[in-house]
Amino acid sequence: MRAMKRVTLGLILAMSFLLATSRFVAALEVGEKAPDFELESTKGGKLKLSSLKGKNVLINFYVLDFSPT
């Protein structure tokens, strides 16, 4: 459970960075596939979104001063 929280936080930080540094961010339509991205895993190594193909993936965005724990 703790590792899942770290992975989720890593995903949030990575997506926030990608969105903040992108000049032209196109919104995804409902049902459209998310672009592939890669980030460092909490267990070491890299984690790509495409490696989770066929699995349910939830990317949770929330304000940094609020933690849903």
N, C-alpha and C positions, 0 to 999 in steps of 0.2 A: 504494500500500500504506500509506503514511504517513497519507494522508487518511482511509483506511478506519479506521485505528486511532483517529484523532481523532473521527470520527463515532461509532464504537463507544463511546468514552469519554464522549462527549456524551450518547448514549442511556442509558448506565449512570447517569450523574449525574442526568439528567432523571427517569428512572424511580425512582431512589433518593429523590429529593426528593419526587416525587409520592406514593410509598408512605409516606414518613416523615411527611408532612403530612396524610395522609388519616386521618380518625377511624375510618372503617369500610371496611376493605379486604376485598372479597369475592374469594375465590380463583377462578381460572378453571378450568373443567373441561377435560379433554383434548378437543381439537377445537373449543373455543369461541374466538371471535374476540377478539383483544386490543382494548382501548379505544383510540380514536384519541387521539394526543397530538402536540404540536408543540414543536420546539426549534430553536435557532439552528444553522445549518450552519457547518462550518469554512470554507466558501468564501463566507460571507456569506449573508444571507437566512434564510428559515425552511425547515424540513424537517418535513413532516407524515407520520405513519405511513401515512395513507390515500393519500399520493402514491406510495407504494411498492407499491400494490395489484397483485397478479399477479407480484410478484418474491419471491424467497426473502429473508427477513429474519431475522437471528440477533441476539438481544440476549443478550450475555454478561455474567454477574454474577461478580465475583471480589473477593476481599479487597483493599483498597487498598494494603496493603504487599506484595502479590504481583503481579507483572506476568508474563503468559505469554509474554514475548518471549524 
